[in-house]
Amino acid sequence: MTEERNTAAPETEESRNFILNLIDQDIAEGGQFQGQTVHTRFPPEPNGYLHIGHCKALCIDFGTAEKFGGLCNLRMDDTNPAKEDTEYVDAIQQDIHWLGFDWGDRFFYGSDYFEKDYEYAVELIKKGLAYVCELTPEEFKANRGDIGIPATSPYRDRPIEENLRLFEKMKNGEVEEGKMTLRAKIDLASGNFNMRDPVLYRINFAHHHRQGDKWCIYPMYDFAHPIEDALEGITHSLCSLEFQDHRPLYDWVVSNLSIPYHKPRQIEFSRLGIDHTVMSKRKLRQLVEEGRVSGWDDPRMPTLCGMRRRGYTPRSIRDFCERVGVTKSENTIEYALLEHCLREDLNESARRVMAVLRPVKLTIVNYPEGASETFEVENNPNRPEDGTRPVTFSRHLYVEAEDFLPEPVPKYKRLYPNGPECRLKGAYLIRCVGYETDENGNVTEIAAEYDPDSRGGNPADGRKVKGATIHWVDAHTALDAEVRLYDNLFSDPDPDGAGKDFLDCLNPNSLEVLTGAKVEAGLADAQSSDRYQFLRQGYFCADSRDSAPGHLVFNRAVSLKDSYKPQQ
Protein backbone atom coordinates (compact mmCIF):
# COMPACT_ATOMS: atom_id res chain seq x y z
CA MET A 1 0.00 0.00 0.00
CA THR A 2 1.41 3.37 -1.00
CA GLU A 3 1.85 5.89 1.80
CA GLU A 4 -0.36 8.92 1.42
CA ARG A 5 1.48 12.15 0.66
CA ASN A 6 -0.11 15.28 2.04
CA THR A 7 0.09 18.06 -0.53
CA ALA A 8 -2.93 19.90 0.70
CA ALA A 9 -3.55 22.29 3.55
CA PRO A 10 -4.18 21.18 7.10
CA GLU A 11 -6.89 18.82 8.21
CA THR A 12 -10.31 20.10 9.18
CA GLU A 13 -10.73 21.49 12.67
CA GLU A 14 -12.80 18.47 13.73
CA SER A 15 -10.30 15.85 12.56
CA ARG A 16 -7.31 17.75 13.90
CA ASN A 17 -8.63 17.96 17.42
CA PHE A 18 -9.89 14.48 18.26
CA ILE A 19 -7.54 14.40 21.27
CA LEU A 20 -9.03 17.63 22.60
CA ASN A 21 -12.51 16.22 22.07
CA LEU A 22 -11.66 13.09 24.04
CA ILE A 23 -10.17 15.09 26.88
CA ASP A 24 -13.24 17.33 26.93
CA GLN A 25 -15.31 14.20 27.53
CA ASP A 26 -12.91 12.91 30.20
CA ILE A 27 -13.03 16.08 32.33
CA ALA A 28 -16.74 16.74 31.82
CA GLU A 29 -19.32 15.70 34.40
CA GLY A 30 -19.38 11.93 34.58
CA GLY A 31 -16.00 11.59 32.82
CA GLN A 32 -13.20 9.52 34.28
CA PHE A 33 -11.19 12.64 35.16
CA GLN A 34 -14.09 14.88 36.16
CA GLY A 35 -12.86 17.92 38.07
CA GLN A 36 -9.18 17.00 37.66
CA THR A 37 -6.38 19.06 36.17
CA VAL A 38 -5.30 17.80 32.76
CA HIS A 39 -1.79 16.44 33.18
CA THR A 40 0.41 15.26 30.28
CA ARG A 41 4.09 14.43 29.86
CA PHE A 42 6.79 14.49 27.20
CA PRO A 43 9.14 11.50 27.69
CA PRO A 44 12.08 11.61 25.23
CA GLU A 45 14.89 9.10 25.43
CA PRO A 46 18.21 10.98 25.91
CA ASN A 47 20.06 9.01 23.23
CA GLY A 48 20.16 11.76 20.59
CA TYR A 49 19.02 15.25 19.75
CA LEU A 50 15.39 16.22 19.26
CA HIS A 51 14.36 16.57 15.62
CA ILE A 52 11.38 17.98 13.76
CA GLY A 53 9.61 14.61 14.08
CA HIS A 54 9.64 14.97 17.88
CA CYS A 55 8.13 18.44 17.61
CA LYS A 56 4.68 17.14 16.81
CA ALA A 57 4.59 15.06 19.99
CA LEU A 58 6.23 17.86 21.95
CA CYS A 59 3.70 20.43 20.76
CA ILE A 60 0.80 18.05 21.39
CA ASP A 61 1.97 17.17 24.92
CA PHE A 62 2.79 20.70 26.07
CA GLY A 63 0.21 22.39 23.86
CA THR A 64 -2.66 20.21 25.08
CA ALA A 65 -1.77 21.03 28.68
CA GLU A 66 -1.68 24.73 27.80
CA LYS A 67 -5.10 24.61 26.12
CA PHE A 68 -6.70 23.08 29.21
CA GLY A 69 -4.79 25.18 31.74
CA GLY A 70 -3.08 21.98 32.86
CA LEU A 71 0.42 20.69 33.48
CA CYS A 72 3.02 18.90 31.38
CA ASN A 73 5.99 17.03 32.83
CA LEU A 74 9.34 16.55 31.15
CA ARG A 75 10.68 13.07 31.81
CA MET A 76 13.87 11.56 30.44
CA ASP A 77 13.23 7.95 29.45
CA ASP A 78 16.67 6.77 30.53
CA THR A 79 16.03 3.06 31.01
CA ASN A 80 18.50 1.97 28.30
CA PRO A 81 21.97 2.91 29.60
CA ALA A 82 23.94 1.82 26.54
CA LYS A 83 22.98 4.80 24.38
CA GLU A 84 22.11 7.60 26.81
CA ASP A 85 24.19 10.61 27.80
CA THR A 86 23.89 13.87 29.77
CA GLU A 87 24.83 15.72 26.55
CA TYR A 88 21.46 14.78 25.14
CA VAL A 89 19.64 15.59 28.38
CA ASP A 90 20.97 19.15 28.31
CA ALA A 91 20.26 19.57 24.59
CA ILE A 92 16.67 18.35 24.94
CA GLN A 93 15.96 20.86 27.71
CA GLN A 94 17.49 23.68 25.68
CA ASP A 95 15.44 22.80 22.59
CA ILE A 96 12.15 22.64 24.50
CA HIS A 97 12.78 25.99 26.16
CA TRP A 98 13.71 27.45 22.78
CA LEU A 99 10.33 26.40 21.41
CA GLY A 100 8.68 28.31 24.23
CA PHE A 101 7.53 25.48 26.49
CA ASP A 102 8.30 25.00 30.17
CA TRP A 103 7.82 22.17 32.65
CA GLY A 104 8.24 24.23 35.82
CA ASP A 105 9.54 22.03 38.64
CA ARG A 106 8.27 18.84 37.00
CA PHE A 107 11.48 17.46 35.54
CA PHE A 108 11.99 13.75 36.09
CA TYR A 109 14.08 10.81 34.99
CA GLY A 110 12.79 7.32 34.35
CA SER A 111 15.75 6.21 36.46
CA ASP A 112 14.23 8.09 39.41
CA TYR A 113 11.79 5.21 39.63
CA PHE A 114 14.15 2.22 39.44
CA GLU A 115 13.55 1.27 43.08
CA LYS A 116 9.78 1.50 42.60
CA ASP A 117 9.97 -0.43 39.33
CA TYR A 118 11.79 -3.22 41.11
CA GLU A 119 9.30 -3.27 43.98
CA TYR A 120 6.40 -3.47 41.55
CA ALA A 121 8.10 -6.25 39.61
CA VAL A 122 8.42 -8.21 42.87
CA GLU A 123 4.74 -7.52 43.53
CA LEU A 124 3.81 -9.07 40.17
CA ILE A 125 5.93 -12.13 40.93
CA LYS A 126 4.23 -12.56 44.31
CA LYS A 127 0.83 -12.30 42.61
CA GLY A 128 1.83 -15.03 40.17
CA LEU A 129 1.81 -12.53 37.29
CA ALA A 130 5.51 -12.58 36.40
CA TYR A 131 8.22 -15.20 36.11
CA VAL A 132 11.92 -15.55 35.35
CA CYS A 133 12.51 -17.02 31.91
CA GLU A 134 15.78 -18.58 30.75
CA LEU A 135 15.07 -18.69 27.03
CA THR A 136 17.92 -17.19 25.03
CA PRO A 137 17.05 -14.39 22.59
CA GLU A 138 17.15 -16.94 19.78
CA GLU A 139 14.96 -19.40 21.69
CA PHE A 140 12.60 -16.62 22.69
CA LYS A 141 12.10 -15.72 19.04
CA ALA A 142 11.67 -19.35 18.04
CA ASN A 143 9.05 -19.90 20.76
CA ARG A 144 7.08 -16.74 20.03
CA GLY A 145 4.50 -18.64 17.99
CA ASP A 146 2.50 -17.23 15.11
CA ILE A 147 -1.04 -16.21 14.24
CA GLY A 148 -3.18 -18.99 15.66
CA ILE A 149 -0.11 -20.67 17.21
CA PRO A 150 0.52 -19.86 20.89
CA ALA A 151 3.93 -18.94 22.23
CA THR A 152 5.62 -21.30 24.67
CA SER A 153 7.96 -21.10 27.63
CA PRO A 154 9.04 -24.06 29.78
CA TYR A 155 9.62 -21.64 32.69
CA ARG A 156 6.13 -20.18 32.89
CA ASP A 157 4.96 -22.34 35.79
CA ARG A 158 7.94 -21.84 38.03
CA PRO A 159 7.03 -21.54 41.72
CA ILE A 160 6.75 -18.00 43.04
CA GLU A 161 9.56 -18.49 45.57
CA GLU A 162 11.94 -19.68 42.86
CA ASN A 163 11.07 -16.68 40.69
CA LEU A 164 11.74 -14.33 43.59
CA ARG A 165 15.09 -15.98 44.27
CA LEU A 166 16.19 -15.88 40.63
CA PHE A 167 15.04 -12.28 40.14
CA GLU A 168 17.10 -11.23 43.14
CA LYS A 169 20.11 -13.02 41.66
CA MET A 170 19.56 -11.05 38.45
CA LYS A 171 19.46 -7.85 40.49
CA ASN A 172 22.64 -8.75 42.39
CA GLY A 173 24.64 -9.29 39.20
CA GLU A 174 24.93 -13.04 39.66
CA VAL A 175 23.50 -13.90 36.24
CA GLU A 176 25.19 -13.34 32.89
CA GLU A 177 23.73 -10.91 30.42
CA GLY A 178 21.20 -12.60 28.13
CA LYS A 179 20.75 -15.64 30.41
CA MET A 180 17.51 -14.57 32.08
CA THR A 181 14.64 -12.12 31.73
CA LEU A 182 11.60 -11.34 33.80
CA ARG A 183 8.40 -11.82 31.83
CA ALA A 184 4.81 -10.91 32.56
CA LYS A 185 2.41 -13.86 32.75
CA ILE A 186 -0.50 -12.75 30.60
CA ASP A 187 -1.60 -14.80 27.58
CA LEU A 188 0.68 -16.84 25.35
CA ALA A 189 -2.12 -17.28 22.81
CA SER A 190 -3.08 -13.59 22.53
CA GLY A 191 -3.69 -12.25 19.04
CA ASN A 192 -1.74 -9.17 20.20
CA PHE A 193 1.86 -10.37 20.34
CA ASN A 194 2.70 -7.60 22.81
CA MET A 195 0.59 -9.51 25.33
CA ARG A 196 2.33 -12.86 24.84
CA ASP A 197 4.17 -12.73 28.15
CA PRO A 198 6.29 -9.68 27.28
CA VAL A 199 9.69 -9.08 28.85
CA LEU A 200 9.57 -6.69 31.81
CA TYR A 201 13.26 -6.74 32.83
CA ARG A 202 16.51 -7.59 31.10
CA ILE A 203 20.10 -7.83 32.32
CA ASN A 204 22.49 -5.10 31.14
CA PHE A 205 25.88 -4.43 32.73
CA ALA A 206 26.32 -1.08 30.97
CA HIS A 207 27.24 1.99 33.03
CA HIS A 208 24.23 4.29 33.57
CA HIS A 209 24.73 8.05 33.11
CA ARG A 210 23.03 8.80 36.48
CA GLN A 211 22.89 5.53 38.41
CA GLY A 212 26.43 4.46 37.64
CA ASP A 213 26.83 0.72 38.25
CA LYS A 214 24.14 0.46 40.91
CA TRP A 215 21.83 -1.50 38.64
CA CYS A 216 22.50 -4.33 36.23
CA ILE A 217 18.84 -5.04 35.48
CA TYR A 218 16.71 -2.47 33.68
CA PRO A 219 12.95 -2.28 33.17
CA MET A 220 11.56 -2.36 29.67
CA TYR A 221 9.84 0.80 28.47
CA ASP A 222 6.43 -0.90 28.34
CA PHE A 223 6.73 -1.74 32.03
CA ALA A 224 8.37 1.40 33.35
CA HIS A 225 6.39 3.97 31.40
CA PRO A 226 2.88 3.25 32.75
CA ILE A 227 4.29 3.10 36.29
CA GLU A 228 5.96 6.48 35.85
CA ASP A 229 2.78 7.99 34.38
CA ALA A 230 0.67 6.71 37.27
CA LEU A 231 3.12 7.84 39.96
CA GLU A 232 3.31 11.33 38.44
CA GLY A 233 -0.46 11.67 38.30
CA ILE A 234 -0.58 11.83 34.50
CA THR A 235 -4.17 11.90 33.25
CA HIS A 236 -3.47 11.52 29.53
CA SER A 237 -0.52 9.64 28.07
CA LEU A 238 -0.36 11.01 24.51
CA CYS A 239 1.85 8.99 22.20
CA SER A 240 2.37 8.03 18.57
CA LEU A 241 0.46 5.28 16.77
CA GLU A 242 3.29 2.77 17.11
CA PHE A 243 2.17 2.35 20.73
CA GLN A 244 -1.46 1.61 19.91
CA ASP A 245 -0.91 -2.15 20.06
CA HIS A 246 0.97 -1.63 23.32
CA ARG A 247 -1.99 0.04 25.02
CA PRO A 248 -3.45 -3.24 26.40
CA LEU A 249 -0.08 -3.89 28.08
CA TYR A 250 0.00 -0.31 29.41
CA ASP A 251 -3.45 -0.83 30.95
CA TRP A 252 -2.51 -4.28 32.26
CA VAL A 253 0.49 -2.93 34.13
CA VAL A 254 -1.33 -0.12 35.96
CA SER A 255 -4.36 -2.32 36.64
CA ASN A 256 -2.37 -5.11 38.30
CA LEU A 257 -0.17 -3.01 40.56
CA SER A 258 -0.99 -1.32 43.85
CA ILE A 259 -0.08 2.14 42.59
CA PRO A 260 -1.89 4.65 44.83
CA TYR A 261 -3.03 6.85 41.98
CA HIS A 262 -5.56 6.84 39.19
CA LYS A 263 -5.15 4.98 35.94
CA PRO A 264 -3.91 7.25 33.11
CA ARG A 265 -5.54 7.12 29.68
CA GLN A 266 -3.34 6.46 26.66
CA ILE A 267 -4.33 8.17 23.38
CA GLU A 268 -2.43 7.67 20.15
CA PHE A 269 -1.86 9.94 17.16
CA SER A 270 0.01 9.62 13.88
CA ARG A 271 3.73 10.38 13.72
CA LEU A 272 5.07 13.24 11.68
CA GLY A 273 6.64 12.27 8.38
CA ILE A 274 8.33 14.82 6.09
CA ASP A 275 9.65 14.23 2.58
CA HIS A 276 13.37 14.57 1.74
CA THR A 277 14.15 13.68 5.37
CA VAL A 278 15.06 10.78 7.64
CA MET A 279 13.91 10.78 11.27
CA SER A 280 15.70 7.73 12.60
CA LYS A 281 18.11 8.68 15.40
CA ARG A 282 20.29 5.76 14.34
CA LYS A 283 20.56 7.08 10.78
CA LEU A 284 21.08 10.66 11.92
CA ARG A 285 23.85 9.47 14.24
CA GLN A 286 25.43 7.61 11.32
CA LEU A 287 25.46 10.82 9.27
CA VAL A 288 27.28 12.56 12.13
CA GLU A 289 29.74 9.78 12.95
CA GLU A 290 30.70 9.23 9.30
CA GLY A 291 31.31 12.95 8.79
CA ARG A 292 28.64 13.33 6.12
CA VAL A 293 27.43 16.38 8.04
CA SER A 294 29.38 18.69 10.33
CA GLY A 295 27.53 17.57 13.48
CA TRP A 296 24.12 17.20 15.11
CA ASP A 297 23.64 20.94 14.60
CA ASP A 298 24.52 20.93 10.90
CA PRO A 299 21.92 23.30 9.35
CA ARG A 300 20.90 20.57 6.90
CA MET A 301 19.93 18.21 9.73
CA PRO A 302 16.27 17.95 10.85
CA THR A 303 17.40 18.32 14.47
CA LEU A 304 16.04 21.32 16.34
CA CYS A 305 19.57 22.53 17.06
CA GLY A 306 20.34 22.26 13.33
CA MET A 307 17.16 24.09 12.36
CA ARG A 308 17.84 26.78 14.96
CA ARG A 309 21.36 27.25 13.58
CA ARG A 310 19.98 27.45 10.05
CA GLY A 311 17.60 30.25 11.00
CA TYR A 312 14.27 28.60 11.79
CA THR A 313 12.17 30.30 14.44
CA PRO A 314 10.15 28.71 17.26
CA ARG A 315 7.02 30.38 15.93
CA SER A 316 7.42 28.87 12.46
CA ILE A 317 7.93 25.34 13.83
CA ARG A 318 4.97 25.57 16.20
CA ASP A 319 2.85 26.96 13.36
CA PHE A 320 3.91 24.07 11.18
CA CYS A 321 2.92 21.52 13.82
CA GLU A 322 -0.42 23.26 14.29
CA ARG A 323 -1.10 23.18 10.54
CA VAL A 324 -0.17 19.52 10.28
CA GLY A 325 -2.74 18.80 12.95
CA VAL A 326 -3.57 15.68 14.91
CA THR A 327 -4.77 12.66 12.99
CA LYS A 328 -4.92 8.88 13.23
CA SER A 329 -3.73 8.38 9.64
CA GLU A 330 -0.05 8.14 8.74
CA ASN A 331 0.98 10.52 5.98
CA THR A 332 3.98 12.41 4.68
CA ILE A 333 4.02 16.19 4.80
CA GLU A 334 5.79 18.27 2.19
CA TYR A 335 8.98 19.94 3.43
CA ALA A 336 7.71 22.90 1.44
CA LEU A 337 5.02 23.48 4.09
CA LEU A 338 7.69 23.86 6.76
CA GLU A 339 9.52 26.38 4.57
CA HIS A 340 6.22 28.16 3.89
CA CYS A 341 5.64 28.60 7.62
CA LEU A 342 9.12 30.05 8.05
CA ARG A 343 8.66 32.49 5.16
CA GLU A 344 5.35 33.70 6.59
CA ASP A 345 6.96 34.37 9.95
CA LEU A 346 10.11 36.03 8.63
CA ASN A 347 8.26 38.09 6.04
CA GLU A 348 6.60 39.87 8.93
CA SER A 349 9.51 40.05 11.34
CA ALA A 350 12.83 39.95 9.47
CA ARG A 351 14.85 43.13 8.95
CA ARG A 352 15.60 43.90 5.28
CA VAL A 353 19.24 44.44 4.37
CA MET A 354 21.36 44.42 1.22
CA ALA A 355 23.93 41.74 0.59
CA VAL A 356 25.68 40.94 -2.68
CA LEU A 357 26.46 37.23 -2.82
CA ARG A 358 28.38 37.09 -6.12
CA PRO A 359 29.79 40.62 -6.36
CA VAL A 360 31.05 42.55 -9.34
CA LYS A 361 32.28 46.12 -9.07
CA LEU A 362 30.03 48.93 -10.35
CA THR A 363 31.56 52.37 -10.93
CA ILE A 364 29.34 55.44 -11.30
CA VAL A 365 31.57 57.32 -13.71
CA ASN A 366 29.84 60.69 -13.31
CA TYR A 367 29.76 60.56 -9.52
CA PRO A 368 32.59 62.54 -7.90
CA GLU A 369 35.61 60.52 -6.81
CA GLY A 370 35.96 60.58 -3.02
CA ALA A 371 32.42 61.84 -2.47
CA SER A 372 29.97 59.97 -0.26
CA GLU A 373 26.43 60.38 1.01
CA THR A 374 23.98 58.53 3.22
CA PHE A 375 20.50 57.26 2.45
CA GLU A 376 17.82 56.19 4.91
CA VAL A 377 16.41 52.84 3.88
CA GLU A 378 13.38 51.14 5.46
CA ASN A 379 14.06 48.15 7.69
CA ASN A 380 10.79 46.35 7.09
CA PRO A 381 7.94 47.54 4.84
CA ASN A 382 5.53 45.44 6.92
CA ARG A 383 6.55 47.13 10.15
CA PRO A 384 6.90 50.92 9.84
CA GLU A 385 7.63 50.99 13.57
CA ASP A 386 10.97 49.33 12.83
CA GLY A 387 12.12 52.58 11.25
CA THR A 388 15.03 53.09 8.86
CA ARG A 389 18.76 52.58 8.78
CA PRO A 390 21.58 54.63 7.22
CA VAL A 391 23.28 53.20 4.13
CA THR A 392 26.33 54.87 2.60
CA PHE A 393 26.72 55.50 -1.13
CA SER A 394 29.80 56.39 -3.19
CA ARG A 395 31.29 56.21 -6.68
CA HIS A 396 32.24 52.54 -6.26
CA LEU A 397 29.62 49.92 -5.43
CA TYR A 398 29.09 46.17 -5.67
CA VAL A 399 26.14 44.57 -7.44
CA GLU A 400 25.23 40.97 -8.23
CA ALA A 401 27.06 39.47 -11.19
CA GLU A 402 23.70 38.19 -12.50
CA ASP A 403 22.42 41.78 -12.69
CA PHE A 404 24.62 42.43 -15.73
CA LEU A 405 24.89 40.84 -19.17
CA PRO A 406 27.17 42.04 -21.99
CA GLU A 407 24.56 40.78 -24.45
CA PRO A 408 20.99 40.88 -23.11
CA VAL A 409 18.54 38.04 -23.55
CA PRO A 410 14.85 38.65 -24.32
CA LYS A 411 12.94 40.35 -21.48
CA TYR A 412 16.17 41.04 -19.55
CA LYS A 413 15.56 44.30 -17.68
CA ARG A 414 18.74 44.69 -15.71
CA LEU A 415 22.08 46.22 -16.63
CA TYR A 416 23.66 45.94 -20.08
CA PRO A 417 25.40 48.47 -22.33
CA ASN A 418 22.93 51.14 -23.47
CA GLY A 419 20.15 49.28 -21.74
CA PRO A 420 17.23 50.73 -19.77
CA GLU A 421 17.55 52.77 -16.61
CA CYS A 422 17.61 50.70 -13.48
CA ARG A 423 16.89 51.77 -9.94
CA LEU A 424 19.51 51.26 -7.25
CA LYS A 425 17.44 50.39 -4.18
CA GLY A 426 16.81 53.60 -2.18
CA ALA A 427 19.51 55.58 -4.06
CA TYR A 428 19.56 56.71 -7.72
CA LEU A 429 18.65 55.72 -11.25
CA ILE A 430 21.58 54.45 -13.29
CA ARG A 431 22.22 53.38 -16.87
CA CYS A 432 25.03 51.04 -17.96
CA VAL A 433 27.54 52.65 -20.32
CA GLY A 434 30.25 49.99 -20.55
CA TYR A 435 32.19 47.24 -18.83
CA GLU A 436 35.64 45.68 -18.47
CA THR A 437 36.79 42.07 -18.57
CA ASP A 438 39.88 40.11 -17.63
CA GLU A 439 42.00 38.01 -20.00
CA ASN A 440 39.47 35.16 -19.68
CA GLY A 441 36.53 37.31 -20.64
CA ASN A 442 35.09 37.50 -17.13
CA VAL A 443 33.40 40.81 -16.30
CA THR A 444 35.47 42.65 -13.70
CA GLU A 445 33.80 46.06 -13.64
CA ILE A 446 30.60 47.67 -14.84
CA ALA A 447 30.49 51.34 -15.76
CA ALA A 448 27.31 53.36 -15.31
CA GLU A 449 26.05 56.91 -15.16
CA TYR A 450 23.58 58.15 -12.57
CA ASP A 451 20.86 60.79 -12.66
CA PRO A 452 21.62 63.27 -9.85
CA ASP A 453 17.96 64.35 -9.90
CA SER A 454 16.69 60.90 -8.98
CA ARG A 455 17.75 60.73 -5.35
CA GLY A 456 15.82 58.07 -3.49
CA GLY A 457 15.17 56.29 -6.80
CA ASN A 458 12.50 58.75 -7.92
CA PRO A 459 13.29 60.84 -11.02
CA ALA A 460 12.42 64.50 -10.68
CA ASP A 461 10.50 64.54 -13.99
CA GLY A 462 8.41 61.54 -12.97
CA ARG A 463 9.47 59.38 -15.94
CA LYS A 464 8.74 55.69 -15.91
CA VAL A 465 11.66 53.42 -15.10
CA LYS A 466 11.67 50.40 -17.39
CA GLY A 467 14.56 48.54 -15.77
CA ALA A 468 14.64 46.49 -12.59
CA THR A 469 15.37 47.60 -9.05
CA ILE A 470 18.83 46.36 -8.06
CA HIS A 471 20.31 45.91 -4.59
CA TRP A 472 23.86 47.04 -3.94
CA VAL A 473 26.44 47.78 -1.27
CA ASP A 474 28.99 50.58 -0.97
CA ALA A 475 32.45 49.26 -1.84
CA HIS A 476 34.10 51.56 0.74
CA THR A 477 32.05 50.41 3.72
CA ALA A 478 30.97 46.89 2.72
CA LEU A 479 32.03 43.94 4.84
CA ASP A 480 33.31 40.62 3.56
CA ALA A 481 31.21 37.60 4.44
CA GLU A 482 30.93 33.90 3.82
CA VAL A 483 27.45 32.81 2.78
CA ARG A 484 26.20 29.23 2.98
CA LEU A 485 23.30 28.25 0.75
CA TYR A 486 21.49 25.14 1.98
CA ASP A 487 19.20 22.76 0.15
CA ASN A 488 17.56 19.46 1.15
CA LEU A 489 20.04 16.98 2.58
CA PHE A 490 18.40 14.26 0.48
CA SER A 491 17.57 14.60 -3.20
CA ASP A 492 15.15 11.65 -3.03
CA PRO A 493 11.77 12.64 -1.51
CA ASP A 494 11.60 9.24 0.20
CA PRO A 495 15.13 8.32 1.31
CA ASP A 496 13.73 5.80 3.81
CA GLY A 497 11.72 3.96 1.16
CA ALA A 498 11.79 0.20 0.84
CA GLY A 499 14.84 -1.22 -0.87
CA LYS A 500 16.81 2.05 -0.61
CA ASP A 501 20.07 2.84 1.10
CA PHE A 502 19.43 6.29 2.53
CA LEU A 503 23.08 7.21 2.04
CA ASP A 504 22.65 6.76 -1.71
CA CYS A 505 19.91 9.41 -1.58
CA LEU A 506 22.14 12.17 -0.20
CA ASN A 507 22.03 15.39 -2.20
CA PRO A 508 25.56 16.28 -3.39
CA ASN A 509 24.40 19.88 -3.83
CA SER A 510 22.89 20.34 -0.38
CA LEU A 511 25.47 22.99 0.51
CA GLU A 512 27.04 25.75 -1.58
CA VAL A 513 29.59 27.98 0.14
CA LEU A 514 30.16 31.47 -1.26
CA THR A 515 33.26 33.31 -0.12
CA GLY A 516 33.86 36.98 -0.79
CA ALA A 517 30.24 38.07 -0.50
CA LYS A 518 29.67 41.73 0.43
CA VAL A 519 27.18 42.92 3.06
CA GLU A 520 26.11 46.23 4.56
CA ALA A 521 28.37 47.68 7.22
CA GLY A 522 25.48 47.54 9.70
CA LEU A 523 25.82 43.75 9.87
CA ALA A 524 29.22 43.92 11.59
CA ASP A 525 27.74 42.74 14.90
CA ALA A 526 25.09 40.38 13.50
CA GLN A 527 23.87 37.84 16.05
CA SER A 528 22.59 34.34 15.37
CA SER A 529 19.28 35.25 16.98
CA ASP A 530 18.73 38.00 14.38
CA ARG A 531 16.92 37.17 11.16
CA TYR A 532 17.44 39.13 7.94
CA GLN A 533 15.95 39.21 4.52
CA PHE A 534 18.77 39.72 2.09
CA LEU A 535 16.87 41.62 -0.58
CA ARG A 536 16.06 39.45 -3.61
CA GLN A 537 17.99 36.53 -2.08
CA GLY A 538 16.16 34.97 0.84
CA TYR A 539 16.17 34.87 4.62
CA PHE A 540 19.46 34.55 6.49
CA CYS A 541 20.98 34.53 9.95
CA ALA A 542 24.53 34.68 11.28
CA ASP A 543 25.94 31.21 11.94
CA SER A 544 25.90 30.53 15.68
CA ARG A 545 29.09 28.48 15.59
CA ASP A 546 31.38 30.05 12.99
CA SER A 547 30.35 33.70 12.62
CA ALA A 548 32.14 36.44 14.57
CA PRO A 549 33.00 40.13 14.12
CA GLY A 550 35.67 40.26 11.44
CA HIS A 551 34.65 36.84 10.13
CA LEU A 552 30.98 36.98 9.21
CA VAL A 553 29.24 33.77 8.18
CA PHE A 554 25.58 33.76 7.16
CA ASN A 555 23.28 30.78 6.64
CA ARG A 556 20.36 30.88 4.27
CA ALA A 557 17.35 29.70 6.23
CA VAL A 558 15.02 29.65 3.25
CA SER A 559 14.80 31.20 -0.21
CA LEU A 560 12.23 33.81 -1.17
CA LYS A 561 10.52 31.54 -3.68
CA ASP A 562 7.63 29.61 -2.16
CA SER A 563 6.73 26.32 -3.84
CA TYR A 564 3.99 25.43 -1.34
CA LYS A 565 0.45 26.06 -2.55
CA PRO A 566 -2.10 25.98 0.28
CA GLN A 567 -5.48 24.47 -0.52
CA GLN A 568 -8.05 27.11 -1.42
Buried (B, 14 or more C-beta within 10 A) or exposed (E): EEEEBBBEBBBEEEEBBBBBEEBEEBBEEEBEBEEBEBBBBBBBBBBBBBBBBBBBBBBBBBBBBBEBEBBBBBBBBBBBBEBBBEEBBEBBBBBBEBBEBEBEEBEBBBBBBBEBBBEBBBBBBEEEBBBBBBBEEEBBEEBBBEEEEEBBBEBEEBEEEEBBEBBEEBBEBEBEEEEBBBBBBBBBEBEEEBBBBBBBBBBBEBEBBBBEEEBBBBBBBBBBBBBBBBBBBBBBBBBBBEBBEBBBBBBBBBEBBEBEEBBBBBBBBBBBBBBBBBBEBEEBBBBBEEEBBBBBBBBBBBBBBBBBBBBBBBBBBBBBBBBBBBBEEBBBBBBBBBBBBBBBBBBEBBBBBBBBBBBBBBBBEBBEEEEEEEBEBBBBEEEEEBEEBEBBBBBBBBBBBEBBBEEBEEEBBBBBBEBBBBBBBBBBBBBBBBBEEEEEEEBEBBBBBBBEEBBEBEBEEEEEBEBBBBBBBBBBBBBEBBBBBBBBBBBBBBBBEEEEEBBEBBBEEBBEEBEEBBBBBBBEEBEBEBBBBBBBBBBBBBBBBBBEEEEBBBBBBBBBEBEBEEEE
